[in-house]
Amino acid sequence: MNQITFSTITILLFCSTIIAQEEIKLFKNVPKNSNEISVDESYSKTEFIINISKPRMYFYPAQKENNSHTAVLICLGGGYSGVSIINEGLNIAKWLNQIGVSAFVLYYRMPNGHTTIPLEDAQMALKIIAKNAKKWNIHKTKIGIMGFSVCGHLASTVGTHFKSKIQRPAFMILGYPVVTMNNELTHKGSRNNLLGINPTDDLVK
């Protein structure tokens, strides 16, 4: 089987998995703050979605027989230019299910010059999970957040910039995270996509 055919089959299989899960929209109507992306969401390459302007998450519940009543909100990496949905999302959700943890895979909006929008989407996702915890067989004190690469940055920002108890995760799991926007230490593409080319010192801090 050639590589192109294998990749196509892989995408179709994972897309069918996504469709099979419950899709949860973060906002009933148009979000109050827009990221002003007007082009359609699309794949730029295998596993990578760009131009996200309709925030949502997909629920992967733990099986009843080993349910720990714990949940993790998974933030997908992608340098704030898009999201990598399989290796840093769907595969992790399936693994968490195997150890009795429910998972939510977050498709957050790209900032597109609006620095706070990814954070707002993640905070709204946590709020929705907490409010529906009983229905989804989750304990309110066991809701955490997880992120890889630049979404280690998003997850850590959620864990340190909460404004209310319902926005505060119980724990953070940060995989090879971008945890600073210091120009000498950060991932430059992620910084530029989130903060712009010439951000102020206050915004960097």
MDTraj code that builds the backbone (N, CA, C; nanometers):
import mdtraj as md
import numpy as np

residues = "MET ASN GLN ILE THR PHE SER THR ILE THR ILE LEU LEU PHE CYS SER THR ILE ILE ALA GLN GLU GLU ILE LYS LEU PHE LYS ASN VAL PRO LYS ASN SER ASN GLU ILE SER VAL ASP GLU SER TYR SER LYS THR GLU PHE ILE ILE ASN ILE SER LYS PRO ARG MET TYR PHE TYR PRO ALA GLN LYS GLU ASN ASN SER HIS THR ALA VAL LEU ILE CYS LEU GLY GLY GLY TYR SER GLY VAL SER ILE ILE ASN GLU GLY LEU ASN ILE ALA LYS TRP LEU ASN GLN ILE GLY VAL SER ALA PHE VAL LEU TYR TYR ARG MET PRO ASN GLY HIS THR THR ILE PRO LEU GLU ASP ALA GLN MET ALA LEU LYS ILE ILE ALA LYS ASN ALA LYS LYS TRP ASN ILE HIS LYS THR LYS ILE GLY ILE MET GLY PHE SER VAL CYS GLY HIS LEU ALA SER THR VAL GLY THR HIS PHE LYS SER LYS ILE GLN ARG PRO ALA PHE MET ILE LEU GLY TYR PRO VAL VAL THR MET ASN ASN GLU LEU THR HIS LYS GLY SER ARG ASN ASN LEU LEU GLY ILE ASN PRO THR ASP ASP LEU VAL LYS".split()
xyz = np.array([
    [0.0845, -0.1196, 0.0000],
    [0.0000, 0.0000, 0.0000],
    [0.0877, 0.1241, 0.0000],
    [0.0630, 0.2170, -0.0920],
    [0.1481, 0.3345, -0.0947],
    [0.1123, 0.4314, 0.0175],
    [0.2039, 0.5265, 0.0412],
    [0.1897, 0.6169, 0.1559],
    [0.0650, 0.7044, 0.1443],
    [0.0353, 0.7520, 0.0223],
    [-0.0800, 0.8401, 0.0042],
    [-0.2090, 0.7667, 0.0382],
    [-0.2218, 0.6435, -0.0121],
    [-0.3420, 0.5644, 0.0155],
    [-0.3543, 0.5360, 0.1647],
    [-0.2433, 0.4987, 0.2294],
    [-0.2450, 0.4700, 0.3729],
    [-0.2877, 0.5933, 0.4518],
    [-0.2329, 0.7105, 0.4165],
    [-0.2668, 0.8344, 0.4873],
    [-0.4145, 0.8674, 0.4706],
    [-0.4659, 0.8472, 0.3490],
    [-0.6067, 0.8761, 0.3229],
    [-0.6972, 0.7869, 0.4064],
    [-0.6647, 0.6567, 0.4123],
    [-0.7437, 0.5633, 0.4919],
    [-0.7380, 0.5997, 0.6399],
    [-0.6180, 0.6383, 0.6869],
    [-0.6005, 0.6771, 0.8277],
    [-0.6896, 0.7951, 0.8628],
    [-0.6900, 0.8960, 0.7759],
    [-0.7723, 1.0143, 0.8005],
    [-0.9196, 0.9773, 0.8061],
    [-0.9644, 0.8943, 0.7109],
    [-1.1045, 0.8551, 0.7071],
    [-1.1452, 0.7789, 0.8320],
    [-1.0576, 0.6897, 0.8776],
    [-1.0874, 0.6123, 0.9981],
    [-1.1004, 0.7017, 1.1197],
    [-1.0075, 0.7970, 1.1335],
    [-1.0124, 0.8855, 1.2495],
    [-1.1275, 0.9834, 1.2397],
    [-1.1593, 1.0282, 1.1163],
    [-1.2737, 1.1174, 1.0999],
    [-1.4025, 1.0463, 1.1401],
    [-1.4140, 0.9190, 1.1047],
    [-1.5325, 0.8435, 1.1436],
    [-1.5395, 0.8287, 1.2950],
    [-1.4221, 0.8198, 1.3609],
    [-1.4182, 0.8134, 1.5069],
    [-1.4700, 0.9425, 1.5678],
    [-1.4282, 1.0564, 1.5093],
    [-1.4747, 1.1858, 1.5583],
    [-1.6257, 1.1956, 1.5478],
    [-1.6790, 1.1570, 1.4319],
    [-1.8218, 1.1672, 1.4089],
    [-1.8982, 1.0832, 1.5098],
    [-1.8394, 0.9710, 1.5503],
    [-1.9069, 0.8807, 1.6424],
    [-1.9145, 0.9372, 1.7837],
    [-1.8336, 1.0350, 1.8172],
    [-1.8333, 1.0935, 1.9505],
    [-1.9337, 1.2086, 1.9576],
    [-1.9675, 1.2458, 2.0804],
    [-2.0594, 1.3577, 2.0995],
    [-1.9865, 1.4892, 2.0750],
    [-2.0394, 1.5704, 1.9841],
    [-1.9827, 1.7030, 1.9596],
    [-2.0536, 1.8033, 2.0499],
    [-1.9748, 1.8839, 2.1191],
    [-2.0291, 1.9824, 2.2122],
    [-1.9828, 2.1208, 2.1682],
    [-2.0756, 2.2021, 2.1264],
    [-2.0420, 2.3379, 2.0858],
    [-2.0177, 2.4233, 2.2104],
    [-1.9161, 2.5087, 2.2043],
    [-1.8841, 2.5911, 2.3207],
    [-1.9791, 2.7091, 2.3369],
    [-2.0384, 2.7508, 2.2279],
    [-2.1306, 2.8646, 2.2322],
    [-2.2565, 2.8288, 2.1542],
    [-2.3732, 2.8588, 2.2095],
    [-2.4983, 2.8284, 2.1408],
    [-2.5135, 2.9117, 2.0139],
    [-2.4715, 3.0360, 2.0227],
    [-2.4798, 3.1255, 1.9079],
    [-2.3389, 3.1682, 1.8680],
    [-2.3266, 3.2768, 1.7959],
    [-2.1958, 3.3279, 1.7565],
    [-2.1232, 3.3784, 1.8809],
    [-1.9954, 3.3407, 1.9017],
    [-1.9212, 3.3884, 2.0193],
    [-1.9185, 3.5404, 2.0261],
    [-1.9194, 3.5921, 2.1467],
    [-1.9170, 3.7370, 2.1671],
    [-1.7950, 3.8003, 2.1015],
    [-1.6801, 3.7374, 2.1198],
    [-1.5562, 3.7857, 2.0593],
    [-1.5223, 3.7006, 1.9379],
    [-1.5057, 3.7635, 1.8240],
    [-1.4751, 3.6916, 1.7002],
    [-1.3256, 3.6941, 1.6722],
    [-1.2754, 3.5858, 1.6125],
    [-1.1355, 3.5878, 1.5691],
    [-1.1227, 3.6372, 1.4246],
    [-1.2365, 3.6720, 1.3661],
    [-1.2422, 3.7361, 1.2337],
    [-1.1812, 3.6503, 1.1214],
    [-1.1903, 3.5192, 1.1376],
    [-1.1524, 3.4300, 1.0285],
    [-1.2776, 3.4023, 0.9466],
    [-1.2739, 3.4360, 0.8196],
    [-1.3929, 3.4239, 0.7356],
    [-1.3861, 3.3073, 0.6376],
    [-1.2678, 3.2475, 0.6198],
    [-1.2552, 3.1341, 0.5280],
    [-1.2957, 3.0057, 0.5997],
    [-1.3296, 2.9038, 0.5223],
    [-1.3761, 2.7784, 0.5797],
    [-1.2632, 2.7012, 0.6465],
    [-1.2988, 2.6317, 0.7531],
    [-1.2060, 2.5398, 0.8196],
    [-1.1655, 2.4295, 0.7212],
    [-1.0381, 2.3893, 0.7261],
    [-0.9927, 2.2873, 0.6310],
    [-0.8684, 2.2170, 0.6838],
    [-0.8335, 2.1048, 0.6188],
    [-0.7081, 2.0366, 0.6465],
    [-0.5988, 2.0998, 0.5618],
    [-0.4857, 2.1369, 0.6242],
    [-0.3714, 2.1865, 0.5477],
    [-0.2766, 2.0729, 0.5136],
    [-0.2806, 1.9671, 0.5934],
    [-0.2022, 1.8465, 0.5708],
    [-0.2618, 1.7374, 0.6580],
    [-0.2090, 1.6178, 0.6454],
    [-0.2617, 1.5064, 0.7241],
    [-0.2650, 1.5416, 0.8731],
    [-0.3818, 1.5264, 0.9345],
    [-0.4020, 1.5437, 1.0790],
    [-0.4064, 1.6895, 1.1247],
    [-0.3930, 1.7875, 1.0366],
    [-0.3787, 1.9265, 1.0811],
    [-0.4904, 2.0132, 1.0238],
    [-0.5691, 2.0743, 1.1145],
    [-0.6833, 2.1568, 1.0748],
    [-0.6503, 2.3042, 1.0988],
    [-0.6816, 2.3875, 1.0022],
    [-0.6564, 2.5313, 1.0127],
    [-0.7874, 2.6099, 1.0007],
    [-0.7767, 2.7390, 1.0312],
    [-0.8883, 2.8344, 1.0167],
    [-1.0091, 2.7985, 1.1027],
    [-0.9830, 2.7527, 1.2247],
    [-1.0941, 2.7185, 1.3138],
    [-1.1583, 2.8465, 1.3675],
    [-1.2881, 2.8607, 1.3415],
    [-1.3614, 2.9765, 1.3927],
    [-1.4881, 2.9339, 1.4669],
    [-1.5169, 2.8012, 1.4676],
    [-1.6324, 2.7489, 1.5392],
    [-1.5833, 2.6549, 1.6494],
    [-1.5652, 2.7071, 1.7694],
    [-1.5062, 2.6267, 1.8772],
    [-1.5995, 2.5171, 1.9262],
    [-1.5406, 2.4006, 1.9558],
    [-1.6185, 2.2862, 1.9986],
    [-1.5262, 2.1857, 2.0667],
    [-1.5845, 2.0854, 2.1279],
    [-1.5047, 1.9758, 2.1823],
    [-1.5792, 1.8454, 2.1591],
    [-1.5038, 1.7356, 2.1617],
    [-1.5600, 1.6030, 2.1425],
    [-1.5382, 1.5214, 2.2692],
    [-1.6446, 1.4557, 2.3120],
    [-1.6447, 1.3848, 2.4400],
    [-1.6173, 1.2371, 2.4192],
    [-1.5142, 1.1867, 2.4895],
    [-1.4783, 1.0458, 2.4900],
    [-1.4963, 0.9938, 2.6327],
    [-1.6125, 0.9358, 2.6650],
    [-1.6379, 0.8935, 2.8030],
    [-1.5630, 0.7665, 2.8409],
    [-1.5221, 0.7598, 2.9654],
    [-1.4617, 0.6371, 3.0180],
    [-1.5691, 0.5294, 3.0296],
    [-1.5284, 0.4043, 3.0150],
    [-1.6226, 0.2939, 3.0283],
    [-1.6650, 0.2778, 3.1750],
    [-1.7859, 0.2324, 3.1950],
    [-1.8414, 0.2205, 3.3301],
    [-1.7588, 0.1289, 3.4203],
    [-1.7028, 0.0227, 3.3624],
    [-1.6362, -0.0772, 3.4464],
    [-1.5079, -0.0273, 3.5125],
    [-1.4428, 0.0761, 3.4551],
    [-1.3190, 0.1246, 3.5173],
    [-1.3183, 0.2764, 3.5334],
    [-1.4346, 0.3357, 3.5379],
    [-1.4460, 0.4814, 3.5435],
    [-1.3937, 0.5368, 3.6765],
    [-1.2957, 0.6259, 3.6674],
    [-1.2405, 0.6905, 3.7865],
    [-1.3114, 0.8220, 3.8170],
    [-1.4104, 0.8573, 3.7338],
    [-1.4870, 0.9823, 3.7476],
    [-1.3964, 1.1047, 3.7335],
    [-1.2854, 1.0840, 3.6623],
    [-1.1900, 1.1910, 3.6331],
    [-1.2042, 1.2289, 3.4864],
    [-1.1819, 1.3566, 3.4555],
    [-1.1899, 1.4024, 3.3168],
    [-1.0711, 1.4917, 3.2847],
    [-1.0280, 1.4862, 3.1604],
    [-0.9191, 1.5710, 3.1132],
    [-0.9628, 1.6434, 2.9857],
    [-0.9454, 1.7738, 2.9855],
    [-0.9658, 1.8537, 2.8650],
    [-0.8339, 1.8581, 2.7894],
    [-0.8313, 1.8041, 2.6678],
    [-0.7088, 1.7971, 2.5892],
    [-0.7027, 1.9131, 2.4919],
    [-0.5997, 1.9949, 2.5067],
    [-0.5762, 2.1057, 2.4140],
    [-0.4785, 2.0584, 2.3065],
    [-0.5141, 2.0756, 2.1830],
    [-0.4339, 2.0262, 2.0713],
    [-0.3220, 2.1232, 2.0343],
    [-0.2027, 2.0683, 2.0077],
    [-0.0906, 2.1507, 1.9655],
    [-0.1036, 2.1934, 1.8204],
    [-0.0235, 2.2920, 1.7818],
    [-0.0278, 2.3383, 1.6434],
    [0.0282, 2.4775, 1.6237],
    [0.0980, 2.5283, 1.7243],
    [0.1650, 2.6574, 1.7080],
    [0.0717, 2.7755, 1.6956],
    [-0.0514, 2.7619, 1.7449],
    [-0.1541, 2.8658, 1.7329],
    [-0.1833, 2.9022, 1.5874],
    [-0.1547, 2.8076, 1.4961],
    [-0.1910, 2.8286, 1.3556],
    [-0.2950, 2.7263, 1.3119],
    [-0.3122, 2.6211, 1.3904],
    [-0.4070, 2.5148, 1.3614],
    [-0.3956, 2.4109, 1.4710],
    [-0.4599, 2.2948, 1.4521],
    [-0.4534, 2.1908, 1.5544],
    [-0.4178, 2.0560, 1.4935],
    [-0.3317, 1.9830, 1.5634],
    [-0.2911, 1.8489, 1.5239],
    [-0.3804, 1.7509, 1.5982],
    [-0.4705, 1.6826, 1.5267],
    [-0.5826, 1.6178, 1.5938],
    [-0.5607, 1.4729, 1.6364],
    [-0.4632, 1.4035, 1.5798],
    [-0.4529, 1.2602, 1.6081],
    [-0.3508, 1.2296, 1.7174],
    [-0.2225, 1.2513, 1.6904],
    [-0.1195, 1.2127, 1.7874],
    [-0.1324, 1.2855, 1.9200],
    [-0.1752, 1.4131, 1.9163],
    [-0.1852, 1.4922, 2.0392],
    [-0.3304, 1.5105, 2.0840],
    [-0.4211, 1.4312, 2.0253],
    [-0.5614, 1.4457, 2.0593],
    [-0.6337, 1.3137, 2.0701],
    [-0.6711, 1.2570, 1.9561],
    [-0.7526, 1.1359, 1.9570],
    [-0.6812, 1.0172, 2.0194],
    [-0.5524, 1.0016, 1.9895],
    [-0.4774, 0.8904, 2.0493],
    [-0.4689, 0.9037, 2.2009],
    [-0.4507, 1.0262, 2.2471],
    [-0.4431, 1.0512, 2.3918],
    [-0.5780, 1.0255, 2.4569],
    [-0.6863, 1.0672, 2.3913],
    [-0.8206, 1.0451, 2.4447],
    [-0.8479, 0.8963, 2.4616],
    [-0.8088, 0.8175, 2.3625],
    [-0.8305, 0.6727, 2.3700],
    [-0.7479, 0.6108, 2.4826],
    [-0.6248, 0.6569, 2.4991],
    [-0.5407, 0.6053, 2.6071],
    [-0.5999, 0.6404, 2.7431],
    [-0.6466, 0.7635, 2.7584],
    [-0.7086, 0.8040, 2.8848],
    [-0.8300, 0.7170, 2.9147],
    [-0.9102, 0.6889, 2.8133],
    [-1.0259, 0.6009, 2.8329],
    [-0.9839, 0.4644, 2.8852],
    [-0.8725, 0.4136, 2.8361],
    [-0.8257, 0.2817, 2.8776],
    [-0.7894, 0.2761, 3.0255],
    [-0.7507, 0.3904, 3.0819],
    [-0.7153, 0.3935, 3.2239],
    [-0.8274, 0.4552, 3.3094],
    [-0.9477, 0.4612, 3.2503],
    [-1.0642, 0.5018, 3.3278],
    [-1.0882, 0.6507, 3.3378],
    [-1.0306, 0.7274, 3.2460],
    [-1.0446, 0.8730, 3.2485],
    [-1.1232, 0.9193, 3.1261],
    [-1.2254, 0.9995, 3.1484],
    [-1.2994, 1.0582, 3.0371],
    [-1.2177, 1.1707, 2.9756],
    [-1.2348, 1.1910, 2.8453],
    [-1.1550, 1.2911, 2.7753],
    [-1.2437, 1.3808, 2.6904],
    [-1.2013, 1.5055, 2.6801],
    [-1.2648, 1.6026, 2.5921],
    [-1.1555, 1.6615, 2.5034],
    [-1.1707, 1.6483, 2.3720],
    [-1.0710, 1.7015, 2.2793],
    [-1.1211, 1.8363, 2.2296],
    [-1.0429, 1.9401, 2.2570],
    [-1.0851, 2.0778, 2.2316],
    [-1.0362, 2.1298, 2.0966],
    [-1.1299, 2.1761, 2.0150],
    [-1.0989, 2.2441, 1.8896],
    [-1.1227, 2.3938, 1.9150],
    [-1.0204, 2.4603, 1.9625],
    [-1.0314, 2.6011, 1.9991],
    [-1.0035, 2.6896, 1.8771],
    [-1.0508, 2.8130, 1.8845],
    [-1.0307, 2.9061, 1.7727],
    [-0.8873, 2.9573, 1.7696],
    [-0.8381, 2.9809, 1.6488],
    [-0.7060, 3.0392, 1.6332],
    [-0.7125, 3.1884, 1.6675],
    [-0.6054, 3.2437, 1.7244],
    [-0.6113, 3.3829, 1.7691],
    [-0.6281, 3.4834, 1.6558],
    [-0.5524, 3.4662, 1.5474],
    [-0.5660, 3.5569, 1.4334],
    [-0.5632, 3.7043, 1.4763],
    [-0.4684, 3.7364, 1.5657],
    [-0.4571, 3.8738, 1.6133],
    [-0.5389, 3.9041, 1.7373],
    [-0.6114, 3.8058, 1.7884],
    [-0.6948, 3.8233, 1.9082],
    [-0.6393, 3.7314, 2.0168],
    [-0.5485, 3.7838, 2.0939],
    [-0.4638, 3.7048, 2.1831],
    [-0.5392, 3.6191, 2.2831],
    [-0.6515, 3.6673, 2.3346],
    [-0.7185, 3.5977, 2.4450],
    [-0.8161, 3.4891, 2.4003],
    [-0.8430, 3.4777, 2.2703],
    [-0.9492, 3.3881, 2.2245],
    [-0.9228, 3.2404, 2.2561],
    [-0.8027, 3.1843, 2.2340],
    [-0.7826, 3.0441, 2.2729],
    [-0.8081, 3.0200, 2.4217],
    [-0.7638, 3.1120, 2.5062],
    [-0.7859, 3.1016, 2.6500],
    [-0.9346, 3.1051, 2.6819],
    [-1.0081, 3.1953, 2.6186],
    [-1.1523, 3.2063, 2.6430],
    [-1.2242, 3.0766, 2.6062],
    [-1.1827, 3.0151, 2.4957],
    [-1.2460, 2.8902, 2.4537],
    [-1.2175, 2.7770, 2.5525],
    [-1.0929, 2.7680, 2.5985],
    [-1.0573, 2.6628, 2.6943],
    [-1.1299, 2.6825, 2.8271],
    [-1.1415, 2.8068, 2.8718],
    [-1.2129, 2.8347, 2.9957],
    [-1.3607, 2.8001, 2.9829],
    [-1.4197, 2.8295, 2.8677],
    [-1.5599, 2.7956, 2.8453],
    [-1.5786, 2.6435, 2.8442],
    [-1.4826, 2.5717, 2.7848],
    [-1.4906, 2.4259, 2.7816],
    [-1.4908, 2.3683, 2.9231],
    [-1.4014, 2.4168, 3.0090],
    [-1.3969, 2.3699, 3.1477],
    [-1.5283, 2.3992, 3.2205],
    [-1.5836, 2.5155, 3.1924],
    [-1.7105, 2.5538, 3.2550],
    [-1.8227, 2.4581, 3.2147],
    [-1.8267, 2.4227, 3.0872],
    [-1.9295, 2.3308, 3.0380],
    [-1.9133, 2.1929, 3.1011],
    [-1.7885, 2.1454, 3.1095],
    [-1.7635, 2.0137, 3.1698],
    [-1.8092, 2.0121, 3.3159],
    [-1.7737, 2.1177, 3.3898],
    [-1.8112, 2.1242, 3.5317],
    [-1.9625, 2.1285, 3.5494],
    [-2.0303, 2.2042, 3.4656],
    [-2.1757, 2.2176, 3.4791],
    [-2.2493, 2.0896, 3.4419],
    [-2.1871, 2.0063, 3.3589],
    [-2.2497, 1.8815, 3.3162],
    [-2.1847, 1.7587, 3.3798],
    [-2.1058, 1.7811, 3.4832],
    [-2.0276, 1.6727, 3.5440],
    [-2.1153, 1.5559, 3.5884],
    [-2.2248, 1.5828, 3.6537],
    [-2.3116, 1.4760, 3.7036],
    [-2.3666, 1.3932, 3.5875],
    [-2.4120, 1.4608, 3.4821],
    [-2.4683, 1.3911, 3.3662],
    [-2.3644, 1.3026, 3.2986],
    [-2.2378, 1.3497, 3.2984],
    [-2.1318, 1.2766, 3.2295],
    [-2.0537, 1.1847, 3.3237],
    [-2.1034, 1.1686, 3.4470],
    [-2.0427, 1.0767, 3.5439],
    [-1.8993, 1.1167, 3.5779],
    [-1.8814, 1.2463, 3.6022],
    [-1.7506, 1.3031, 3.6347],
    [-1.7612, 1.3735, 3.7704],
    [-1.6559, 1.3622, 3.8512],
    [-1.6528, 1.4346, 3.9784],
    [-1.5981, 1.5750, 3.9533],
    [-1.6662, 1.6753, 4.0057],
    [-1.6286, 1.8145, 3.9793],
    [-1.4880, 1.8496, 4.0259],
    [-1.4383, 1.7763, 4.1259],
    [-1.3044, 1.8064, 4.1775],
    [-1.1956, 1.7300, 4.1029],
    [-1.2338, 1.6569, 3.9970],
    [-1.1377, 1.5762, 3.9222],
    [-1.1352, 1.6140, 3.7739],
    [-1.1459, 1.7421, 3.7453],
    [-1.1433, 1.7895, 3.6064],
    [-1.0109, 1.8612, 3.5826],
    [-0.9280, 1.8040, 3.4958],
    [-0.7972, 1.8625, 3.4679],
    [-0.7836, 1.9058, 3.3234],
    [-0.6661, 1.9560, 3.2906],
    [-0.6386, 2.0031, 3.1551],
    [-0.5016, 1.9517, 3.1115],
    [-0.4889, 1.9283, 2.9823],
    [-0.3673, 1.8689, 2.9277],
    [-0.3336, 1.9359, 2.7958],
    [-0.2046, 1.9554, 2.7702],
    [-0.1657, 2.0156, 2.6429],
    [-0.0244, 1.9805, 2.6041],
    [-0.0026, 1.9722, 2.4740],
    [0.1290, 1.9425, 2.4194],
    [0.1820, 2.0638, 2.3448],
    [0.3149, 2.0826, 2.3529],
    [0.3806, 2.1885, 2.2765],
    [0.3162, 2.3230, 2.3079],
    [0.2701, 2.3937, 2.2043],
    [0.2124, 2.5259, 2.2303],
    [0.0871, 2.5152, 2.3162],
    [0.0195, 2.4004, 2.3122],
    [-0.0988, 2.3886, 2.3965],
    [-0.0641, 2.3487, 2.5371],
    [0.0629, 2.3162, 2.5617],
    [0.1122, 2.3165, 2.6980],
    [0.1082, 2.4595, 2.7494],
    [0.1324, 2.5536, 2.6580],
    [0.1199, 2.6955, 2.6941],
    [-0.0251, 2.7315, 2.7232],
    [-0.1168, 2.6878, 2.6346],
    [-0.2579, 2.7175, 2.6574],
    [-0.3069, 2.6540, 2.7871],
    [-0.2716, 2.5271, 2.8089],
    [-0.3158, 2.4583, 2.9314],
    [-0.2603, 2.5260, 3.0560],
    [-0.1333, 2.5652, 3.0518],
    [-0.0734, 2.6293, 3.1694],
    [-0.1309, 2.7689, 3.1915],
    [-0.1696, 2.8360, 3.0831],
    [-0.2335, 2.9677, 3.0963],
    [-0.3704, 2.9527, 3.1617],
    [-0.4443, 2.8507, 3.1210],
    [-0.5730, 2.8234, 3.1854],
    [-0.5541, 2.7964, 3.3344],
    [-0.4477, 2.7234, 3.3685],
    [-0.4240, 2.6869, 3.5076],
    [-0.3723, 2.7989, 3.5952],
    [-0.3339, 2.9114, 3.5348],
    [-0.2769, 3.0221, 3.6131],
    [-0.3485, 3.1556, 3.5930],
    [-0.4432, 3.1611, 3.4989],
    [-0.5135, 3.2874, 3.4715],
    [-0.6647, 3.2743, 3.4896],
    [-0.7074, 3.1821, 3.5739],
    [-0.8505, 3.1643, 3.5977],
    [-0.9062, 3.2830, 3.6764],
    [-1.0337, 3.3141, 3.6504],
    [-1.1005, 3.4254, 3.7196],
    [-1.2089, 3.3775, 3.8145],
    [-1.2386, 3.2482, 3.8087],
    [-1.3391, 3.1921, 3.8985],
    [-1.3054, 3.0460, 3.9253],
    [-1.3664, 2.9891, 4.0277],
    [-1.3383, 2.8513, 4.0668],
    [-1.3711, 2.7533, 3.9557],
    [-1.4768, 2.7797, 3.8816],
    [-1.5210, 2.6874, 3.7776],
    [-1.4245, 2.6854, 3.6584],
    [-1.3404, 2.7903, 3.6455],
    [-1.2420, 2.7980, 3.5372],
    [-1.1083, 2.7350, 3.5764],
    [-1.0951, 2.6956, 3.7021],
    [-0.9660, 2.6463, 3.7502],
    [-0.9582, 2.4944, 3.7402],
    [-0.8660, 2.4409, 3.6617],
    [-0.8509, 2.2952, 3.6537],
    [-0.7934, 2.2393, 3.7831],
    [-0.8309, 2.1162, 3.8146],
    [-0.7800, 2.0509, 3.9363],
    [-0.6336, 2.0119, 3.9209],
    [-0.5909, 1.9888, 3.7974],
    [-0.4514, 1.9526, 3.7712],
    [-0.4180, 1.9858, 3.6265],
    [-0.2872, 1.9938, 3.5977],
    [-0.2393, 2.0191, 3.4624],
    [-0.1408, 1.9104, 3.4222],
    [-0.1504, 1.8641, 3.2987],
    [-0.0537, 1.7713, 3.2412],
    [0.0064, 1.8409, 3.1197],
    [0.1350, 1.8766, 3.1292],
    [0.1982, 1.9580, 3.0253],
    [0.3058, 1.8764, 2.9545],
    [0.2826, 1.8463, 2.8256],
    [0.3767, 1.7680, 2.7470],
    [0.4640, 1.8571, 2.6596],
    [0.5952, 1.8479, 2.6805],
    [0.6938, 1.9344, 2.6130],
    [0.6357, 2.0739, 2.5852],
    [0.5974, 2.1456, 2.6939],
    [0.5195, 2.2686, 2.6771],
    [0.6040, 2.3911, 2.6428],
    [0.5400, 2.4806, 2.5697],
    [0.5932, 2.6158, 2.5513],
    [0.5392, 2.6960, 2.6693],
    [0.6222, 2.7221, 2.7685],
    [0.5716, 2.7868, 2.8900],
    [0.6308, 2.9258, 2.9121],
    [0.6838, 2.9833, 2.8081],
    [0.7283, 3.1213, 2.8155],
    [0.7153, 3.1842, 2.6775],
    [0.6935, 3.3151, 2.6756],
    [0.6934, 3.3899, 2.5501],
    [0.8183, 3.4774, 2.5392],
    [0.9138, 3.4548, 2.6318],
    [1.0430, 3.5230, 2.6238],
    [1.1060, 3.4934, 2.4877],
    [1.1443, 3.5973, 2.4157],
    [1.1893, 3.5834, 2.2771],
    [1.3106, 3.4917, 2.2621],
    [1.3943, 3.4838, 2.3653],
    [1.5154, 3.4018, 2.3572],
    [1.4894, 3.2546, 2.3873],
    [1.3757, 3.2240, 2.4462],
    [1.3496, 3.0884, 2.4926],
    [1.2303, 3.0219, 2.4251],
    [1.1399, 3.0992, 2.3700],
    [1.0130, 3.0456, 2.3231],
    [1.0231, 2.9837, 2.1847],
    [0.9139, 2.9233, 2.1420],
    [0.8978, 2.8782, 2.0035],
    [0.8492, 2.9993, 1.9239],
    [0.9326, 3.0503, 1.8340],
    [0.9075, 3.1800, 1.7696],
    [0.7756, 3.1825, 1.6927],
    [0.7452, 3.0745, 1.6189],
    [0.6213, 3.0732, 1.5419],
    [0.4986, 3.0834, 1.6297],
    [0.5010, 3.0114, 1.7415],
    [0.3881, 3.0164, 1.8344],
    [0.3713, 3.1563, 1.8922],
    [0.4822, 3.2165, 1.9293],
    [0.4779, 3.3523, 1.9850],
    [0.4218, 3.4502, 1.8834],
    [0.4696, 3.4427, 1.7599],
    [0.4225, 3.5353, 1.6569],
    [0.2739, 3.5168, 1.6279],
    [0.2291, 3.3901, 1.6244],
    [0.0884, 3.3631, 1.5955],
    [-0.0034, 3.4088, 1.7079],
    [0.0452, 3.4021, 1.8303],
    [-0.0381, 3.4418, 1.9434],
    [-0.0300, 3.5910, 1.9734],
    [0.0917, 3.6451, 1.9743],
    [0.1127, 3.7817, 2.0217],
    [0.1383, 3.8838, 1.9103],
    [0.1684, 3.8361, 1.7897],
    [0.2051, 3.9283, 1.6822],
    [0.3566, 3.9417, 1.6724],
    [0.4019, 4.0079, 1.5700],
    [0.5455, 4.0177, 1.5424],
    [0.6184, 4.1053, 1.6446],
    [0.5576, 4.2147, 1.6852],
    [0.6230, 4.3080, 1.7787],
    [0.5336, 4.3345, 1.8998],
    [0.5153, 4.2336, 1.9882],
    [0.4290, 4.2542, 2.1046],
    [0.4948, 4.3447, 2.2073],
    [0.4126, 4.4068, 2.2896],
    [0.4643, 4.4909, 2.3970],
    [0.5233, 4.4016, 2.5067],
    [0.6099, 4.4596, 2.5885],
    [0.6690, 4.3833, 2.6983],
    [0.5622, 4.3330, 2.7949],
    [0.4607, 4.4148, 2.8192],
    [0.3531, 4.3749, 2.9102],
    [0.2773, 4.2547, 2.8575],
    [0.2529, 4.2508, 2.7252],
    [0.1813, 4.1380, 2.6669],
    [0.2645, 4.0105, 2.6755],
    [0.3950, 4.0233, 2.6526],
    [0.4838, 3.9077, 2.6640],
    [0.4802, 3.8527, 2.8057],
    [0.4858, 3.9406, 2.9043],
    [0.4837, 3.8978, 3.0456],
    [0.3496, 3.8345, 3.0802],
])
top = md.Topology()
chain = top.add_chain()
for i, resn in enumerate(residues, 1):
    res = top.add_residue(resn, chain, resSeq=i)
    for name in ("N", "CA", "C"):
        top.add_atom(name, md.element.get_by_symbol(name[0]), res)
traj = md.Trajectory(xyz[None], top)
